[in-house]
Amino acid sequence: MGGVPAGISTIMSRQNAANRPSRATMVDVARDAGVSLKTVSRVINGEAGVSPTTVANVLAVATALRYERNDLAASLRQGTRSHTLGLVIEDLANPFYSAIAQAVEESARARDSLLITGSAREDPSRERELVGALLRRRVDALLIVPAGPDHRYVAASGFESRAVFLDRPPAKTRADTVLTDNEASSRRAVAHLIGHGHTRIAFVGDDLRLYTARGRLAGYRRAHSAGGLTIDPELVSVGNGTAEAAERAVAALMSRPPSRRPTAIFTGNNRCTVGTLRALGPARDRIALVGFDDFELAELLGVTVVRTDPYRIGRLGAQLAFERIDGEDGKPRRVVVSADLVRRGSGEIAP
């Protein structure tokens, strides 16, 4: 452990990571050389069975891209341990993600390991930089709340067997994953509003490039279909990545003529719920509201929510990671965590 107390969480400097040049990976070399990822791996590792022309081509491209061989896979085969975990999360200021980080940190401490944490802030390039920085520090396992559209670079590093993806699945590769049952939970929440007599229910959610946002919108739509209701497209507002954006979206919805306004709102995450509450102001006693994710003061404000368990997501992710460290070498595993509908009053308002 090098004298570092176990379990301390280190937040990596955003400025330092941003100033580092991005490093080429095997995926980049394979793309520019016009060969498969396996071929690049065989060339880099000096394996037989590749023609001299292909070897020369791959090495020339690797040199041009300044590719540096990552010896991480070799260190894993030798059983070398650093007693560190890496966690790439989104915004630690968000209670959902801070709960995940807390769970992973406590699990790491219980195993005499150090947690190094970095915030990607929904930036794919920053996510990749942070992953690269953590791998260069020889972490024993890596946990990621993904932001990027392509995670083959993790596989190219030889580390996919020690990577666990949290809250969202990896893209274009396979690895252990811990998810929330977004679609079913959202369907249940919207069905709850329909059951209280609402037929004009707005959806206020995040960017649909996010797996979670797509799943929650799908649940909203399925609840309408099951209830025999037609969705007014003007009641669906997506791309609201901040509370301020959600506040503007809800203000626009509530400025519509009375016959076209929603009588209920389903929000896709806690930021959207906070923005919705700000926009509604005193009118929140007349508009039904169910939010996805719990948040601070929700109970005091009487907000009905789909309560997920981010702490459990983090704990299960750490458990999968340590099982891989201990030698589990089976196929990638997928764990789905259920969510509860917590009735507090706002979702029970009649139209």
Backbone torsions as a table, in degrees:
resi	resn	phi	psi	omega
1	MET	NA	-9.6	175.5
2	GLY	64.6	25.3	177.4
3	GLY	80.6	3.7	179.3
4	VAL	-88.1	126.2	-179.4
5	PRO	-57.7	136.3	-178.6
6	ALA	-66.1	143.7	171.9
7	GLY	88.2	-2.0	-179.3
8	ILE	-75.1	132.4	179.8
9	SER	-93.2	126.6	-179.7
10	THR	-108.4	122.1	177.5
11	ILE	-90.9	118.8	-176.7
12	MET	-72.7	142.9	-178.4
13	SER	-65.4	122.9	-179.7
14	ARG	-65.8	-39.8	-178.3
15	GLN	-66.1	-44.0	-178.5
16	ASN	-61.9	-44.1	-179.7
17	ALA	-64.3	-39.9	-176.9
18	ALA	-66.9	-28.3	-176.4
19	ASN	-84.3	-11.4	179.2
20	ARG	-78.1	137.1	175.2
21	PRO	-66.6	141.7	178.9
22	SER	-69.7	145.2	-176.6
23	ARG	-101.0	140.7	177.6
24	ALA	-70.1	147.4	177.6
25	THR	-115.8	176.4	176.0
26	MET	-60.1	-33.1	177.9
27	VAL	-60.4	-43.8	179.2
28	ASP	-63.6	-43.5	-179.8
29	VAL	-63.5	-44.5	179.8
30	ALA	-60.6	-42.2	-179.5
31	ARG	-62.3	-49.4	-175.5
32	ASP	-73.6	-28.1	179.5
33	ALA	-84.8	-13.7	179.6
34	GLY	72.0	33.0	179.5
35	VAL	-129.1	175.1	-179.6
36	SER	-78.7	160.8	177.4
37	LEU	-61.2	-38.4	179.0
38	LYS	-61.9	-40.1	179.6
39	THR	-63.5	-43.5	177.4
40	VAL	-59.6	-44.2	179.8
41	SER	-58.8	-42.3	-178.6
42	ARG	-67.2	-37.4	178.7
43	VAL	-67.6	-48.8	-177.0
44	ILE	-61.5	-36.3	-177.4
45	ASN	-91.4	4.4	175.2
46	GLY	70.1	28.7	-178.8
47	GLU	-81.8	155.6	179.5
48	ALA	-78.8	170.1	174.0
49	GLY	94.9	10.2	178.2
50	VAL	-119.2	133.8	-176.8
51	SER	-65.0	149.1	179.1
52	PRO	-56.7	-35.6	179.5
53	THR	-64.1	-44.3	179.6
54	THR	-66.1	-40.3	178.3
55	VAL	-59.9	-46.7	-179.6
56	ALA	-62.0	-41.4	-179.9
57	ASN	-63.4	-47.9	-178.4
58	VAL	-63.1	-44.2	-179.2
59	LEU	-65.7	-35.6	178.1
60	ALA	-65.4	-43.1	178.4
61	VAL	-65.6	-43.1	179.3
62	ALA	-59.7	-40.2	178.3
63	THR	-66.2	-44.0	-179.4
64	ALA	-62.3	-36.6	-179.5
65	LEU	-85.5	-2.9	-177.5
66	ARG	59.5	39.8	178.0
67	TYR	-68.6	134.3	176.4
68	GLU	-114.3	126.0	-179.6
69	ARG	-61.9	133.9	177.2
70	ASN	-96.8	113.7	-178.7
71	ASP	-86.9	16.9	-177.7
72	LEU	-61.4	-43.7	-177.5
73	ALA	-61.3	-37.8	178.6
74	ALA	-64.3	-40.8	179.8
75	SER	-66.3	-32.3	177.5
76	LEU	-67.1	-41.3	-179.9
77	ARG	-63.9	-31.8	-179.9
78	GLN	-80.1	-7.1	177.7
79	GLY	79.1	17.2	179.7
80	THR	-70.2	133.0	-179.8
81	ARG	-116.0	140.4	174.3
82	SER	-104.5	-10.6	-176.6
83	HIS	56.9	41.1	174.6
84	THR	-134.4	147.5	169.8
85	LEU	-115.3	147.7	174.0
86	GLY	-109.8	138.1	178.2
87	LEU	-129.9	118.9	173.5
88	VAL	-105.9	111.7	-173.4
89	ILE	-116.3	178.0	175.2
90	GLU	-88.6	-115.2	-175.9
91	ASP	-95.9	113.2	-178.9
92	LEU	-66.6	-16.3	176.6
93	ALA	-72.6	-17.9	177.5
94	ASN	-79.6	123.9	-177.6
95	PRO	-55.4	-31.4	179.0
96	PHE	-60.5	-48.7	-177.0
97	TYR	-76.8	-31.5	177.0
98	SER	-65.8	-32.4	177.1
99	ALA	-68.2	-39.4	175.7
100	ILE	-60.6	-47.6	-178.6
101	ALA	-61.6	-40.3	179.1
102	GLN	-61.2	-43.9	-178.8
103	ALA	-64.4	-42.8	-180.0
104	VAL	-65.8	-41.7	-179.9
105	GLU	-62.0	-43.9	-179.8
106	GLU	-66.6	-37.0	176.3
107	SER	-65.7	-39.4	178.5
108	ALA	-64.2	-43.4	-179.1
109	ARG	-62.4	-38.5	179.2
110	ALA	-63.9	-21.7	178.6
111	ARG	-106.4	20.7	178.5
112	ASP	56.1	42.1	179.9
113	SER	-123.0	156.8	179.2
114	LEU	-99.0	141.3	176.0
115	LEU	-107.5	127.4	174.3
116	ILE	-110.2	122.3	-173.0
117	THR	-119.3	137.9	173.5
118	GLY	-133.6	147.7	-179.1
119	SER	-102.9	121.2	179.7
120	ALA	-84.2	-25.2	177.8
121	ARG	54.7	43.4	177.1
122	GLU	60.2	26.3	-179.4
123	ASP	-110.4	108.7	-177.4
124	PRO	-57.1	-40.4	-178.7
125	SER	-67.8	-37.1	177.3
126	ARG	-68.4	-38.7	176.2
127	GLU	-56.0	-46.6	-177.6
128	ARG	-65.7	-39.1	177.7
129	GLU	-62.6	-43.4	-178.9
130	LEU	-66.3	-42.2	177.7
131	VAL	-60.2	-45.0	178.4
132	GLY	-60.3	-42.8	179.5
133	ALA	-63.5	-40.0	179.6
134	LEU	-68.2	-39.6	178.9
135	LEU	-65.6	-36.2	177.5
136	ARG	-66.8	-20.9	175.8
137	ARG	-88.2	6.6	174.4
138	ARG	59.5	44.0	176.6
139	VAL	-62.9	151.1	-179.7
140	ASP	-76.1	-29.1	178.3
141	ALA	-156.2	161.3	-174.4
142	LEU	-131.0	130.1	175.1
143	LEU	-115.7	133.8	-172.6
144	ILE	-134.2	129.3	162.1
145	VAL	-93.6	102.3	-166.1
146	PRO	-75.2	145.8	174.1
147	ALA	-118.3	-26.3	-173.3
148	GLY	-81.8	163.7	-178.6
149	PRO	-92.2	0.7	-175.4
150	ASP	-154.3	116.2	-177.9
151	HIS	-113.4	24.9	175.9
152	ARG	-66.2	-22.1	179.1
153	TYR	-64.3	-26.8	176.3
154	VAL	-69.4	-43.1	177.2
155	ALA	-63.9	-38.3	-178.9
156	ALA	-65.2	-25.2	179.2
157	SER	-76.9	-8.1	-175.9
158	GLY	78.9	17.9	-171.8
159	PHE	-116.6	8.6	-175.2
160	GLU	-62.5	-27.6	-179.7
161	SER	-74.2	-12.6	178.7
162	ARG	-114.5	16.4	179.3
163	ALA	-107.9	136.3	176.5
164	VAL	-125.4	126.7	-179.5
165	PHE	-99.6	134.4	-174.2
166	LEU	-115.3	137.7	173.8
167	ASP	73.4	-29.5	178.6
168	ARG	-140.4	146.9	179.9
169	PRO	-79.3	159.4	174.8
170	PRO	-71.5	157.8	179.5
171	ALA	-106.2	131.2	174.0
172	LYS	65.5	19.7	172.8
173	THR	-155.6	171.7	-178.2
174	ARG	-122.0	138.5	178.4
175	ALA	-162.9	168.6	175.4
176	ASP	-58.5	139.9	-174.5
177	THR	-142.6	140.6	172.9
178	VAL	-122.7	120.8	-174.0
179	LEU	-126.4	161.5	167.6
180	THR	-95.0	148.2	177.6
181	ASP	-78.5	77.6	-172.1
182	ASN	-64.6	-48.9	-173.6
183	GLU	-66.5	-48.7	-178.4
184	ALA	-64.9	-38.6	-179.6
185	SER	-67.2	-40.2	178.9
186	SER	-68.2	-39.9	178.0
187	ARG	-59.9	-41.6	179.8
188	ARG	-65.5	-38.7	-179.7
189	ALA	-65.4	-44.8	-179.3
190	VAL	-70.6	-36.6	176.0
191	ALA	-61.2	-32.7	176.7
192	HIS	-62.4	-42.7	178.1
193	LEU	-67.7	-40.9	177.6
194	ILE	-62.6	-38.8	179.2
195	GLY	-64.1	-21.2	176.8
196	HIS	-94.8	13.6	171.5
197	GLY	98.4	6.3	-177.0
198	HIS	-87.1	135.5	176.9
199	THR	-121.6	-14.6	177.3
200	ARG	-115.3	89.7	-175.1
201	ILE	-113.6	122.5	179.3
202	ALA	-86.0	151.5	171.6
203	PHE	-116.5	124.4	177.9
204	VAL	-122.3	108.9	-173.0
205	GLY	-137.2	-175.8	-175.1
206	ASP	-86.9	-171.8	179.8
207	ASP	-64.3	130.4	-177.2
208	LEU	-73.6	-1.9	170.7
209	ARG	-71.8	-16.4	179.8
210	LEU	-85.3	134.2	178.8
211	TYR	-55.2	-44.2	-177.7
212	THR	-64.3	-41.6	-179.2
213	ALA	-64.4	-40.9	179.5
214	ARG	-65.0	-42.0	-179.7
215	GLY	-64.6	-39.5	-178.5
216	ARG	-72.1	-35.3	174.7
217	LEU	-68.1	-37.8	177.8
218	ALA	-61.5	-40.8	177.7
219	GLY	-63.9	-39.6	176.3
220	TYR	-58.9	-45.8	-178.4
221	ARG	-68.4	-40.2	-178.9
222	ARG	-66.6	-34.4	177.6
223	ALA	-65.1	-40.3	177.1
224	HIS	-64.4	-44.0	-179.6
225	SER	-61.9	-44.1	179.8
226	ALA	-65.4	-29.2	180.0
227	GLY	-89.2	1.3	-180.0
228	GLY	71.6	26.8	-177.8
229	LEU	-107.3	147.9	175.5
230	THR	-97.4	135.1	-179.5
231	ILE	-86.6	130.9	170.9
232	ASP	-80.4	114.9	-177.4
233	PRO	-56.1	-27.5	-179.1
234	GLU	-71.8	-10.8	178.3
235	LEU	-92.0	0.4	-179.8
236	VAL	-104.6	116.7	-179.6
237	SER	-123.6	117.3	-179.8
238	VAL	-123.0	174.2	-178.8
239	GLY	83.9	16.3	-178.1
240	ASN	-94.5	89.2	-174.9
241	GLY	-84.2	-8.6	-179.9
242	THR	-133.6	164.1	176.4
243	ALA	-62.6	-35.4	-179.5
244	GLU	-65.4	-40.6	178.1
245	ALA	-64.9	-40.9	178.3
246	ALA	-65.5	-38.0	178.4
247	GLU	-60.8	-43.5	178.3
248	ARG	-64.9	-40.6	-179.1
249	ALA	-63.1	-43.0	-178.9
250	VAL	-70.9	-36.9	176.7
251	ALA	-59.7	-39.7	178.2
252	ALA	-67.0	-40.7	178.5
253	LEU	-61.9	-42.0	-175.9
254	MET	-78.7	-9.8	177.3
255	SER	-87.2	-3.4	179.5
256	ARG	-72.4	160.3	177.0
257	PRO	-56.2	149.7	-175.5
258	PRO	-49.8	-39.1	-177.0
259	SER	-72.0	-13.7	-177.5
260	ARG	-113.3	1.9	178.0
261	ARG	-80.7	154.4	173.2
262	PRO	-74.8	149.6	171.6
263	THR	-100.6	-8.3	178.6
264	ALA	-149.8	155.1	-179.3
265	ILE	-134.4	134.3	171.1
266	PHE	-113.2	122.3	-177.8
267	THR	-103.8	143.1	-171.1
268	GLY	-84.6	-10.0	174.3
269	ASN	-163.9	176.1	-174.4
270	ASN	-67.5	-31.4	176.7
271	ARG	-64.4	-42.1	178.8
272	CYS	-65.8	-34.8	178.6
273	THR	-65.7	-43.7	179.4
274	VAL	-62.4	-44.6	178.3
275	GLY	-62.8	-37.1	178.4
276	THR	-64.8	-43.0	178.8
277	LEU	-61.9	-40.1	177.7
278	ARG	-62.5	-44.5	-177.3
279	ALA	-67.6	-38.6	-177.1
280	LEU	-72.2	-36.5	-179.2
281	GLY	54.6	-134.4	-179.9
282	PRO	-61.0	-23.1	-177.6
283	ALA	-71.6	-6.9	-177.3
284	ARG	-66.6	-15.7	175.9
285	ASP	-77.4	-9.7	-178.3
286	ARG	-113.0	-9.9	-178.4
287	ILE	-115.2	124.2	178.4
288	ALA	-70.8	144.4	-176.5
289	LEU	-144.5	129.7	169.2
290	VAL	-127.5	129.4	-179.8
291	GLY	-112.8	146.7	174.3
292	PHE	-88.8	128.9	-175.6
293	ASP	86.6	135.5	173.8
294	ASP	-78.9	166.0	177.8
295	PHE	-156.2	164.2	-178.7
296	GLU	-60.0	134.7	179.7
297	LEU	76.6	0.6	179.9
298	ALA	-60.4	-40.6	179.7
299	GLU	-65.3	-43.0	179.6
300	LEU	-63.7	-36.3	-179.1
301	LEU	-82.8	-6.1	178.9
302	GLY	71.2	36.3	-177.1
303	VAL	-93.5	122.3	174.9
304	THR	-71.9	131.9	-175.5
305	VAL	-136.9	158.1	163.7
306	VAL	-88.7	108.0	-174.4
307	ARG	-92.2	111.0	174.5
308	THR	-86.0	176.4	-178.9
309	ASP	-127.2	79.0	-178.0
310	PRO	-62.6	-31.2	178.5
311	TYR	-62.7	-41.9	179.3
312	ARG	-66.7	-37.3	177.3
313	ILE	-58.8	-47.0	179.1
314	GLY	-64.3	-41.6	-178.8
315	ARG	-65.4	-43.9	178.8
316	LEU	-66.0	-38.4	177.9
317	GLY	-62.1	-43.7	178.3
318	ALA	-64.6	-37.7	178.6
319	GLN	-61.5	-45.4	178.2
320	LEU	-62.0	-40.6	-179.0
321	ALA	-63.1	-45.4	-179.1
322	PHE	-69.4	-30.4	175.0
323	GLU	-64.4	-38.8	176.5
324	ARG	-65.6	-42.1	178.6
325	ILE	-60.2	-36.5	-177.9
326	ASP	-79.8	-2.6	173.8
327	GLY	118.3	-0.8	176.5
328	GLU	-61.6	123.5	-176.4
329	ASP	-127.9	25.2	179.0
330	GLY	-76.7	-174.7	-179.9
331	LYS	-65.5	158.3	177.7
332	PRO	-55.8	138.5	-176.9
333	ARG	-107.6	149.4	-179.4
334	ARG	-128.2	117.1	-179.7
335	VAL	-112.5	127.6	-179.5
336	VAL	-113.0	125.0	-177.8
337	VAL	-100.6	130.1	180.0
338	SER	-77.6	163.2	177.6
339	ALA	-127.0	155.2	-177.2
340	ASP	-110.5	143.4	171.9
341	LEU	-88.3	116.3	-177.6
342	VAL	-106.1	112.1	-176.1
343	ARG	-85.8	121.7	-179.3
344	ARG	-129.4	1.8	176.7
345	GLY	124.0	-41.7	-174.7
346	SER	-69.2	-29.5	-179.3
347	GLY	-86.0	-0.8	-176.4
348	GLU	-109.7	11.1	178.1
349	ILE	-77.5	130.0	179.4
350	ALA	-77.4	154.3	177.9
351	PRO	-67.2	NA	NA
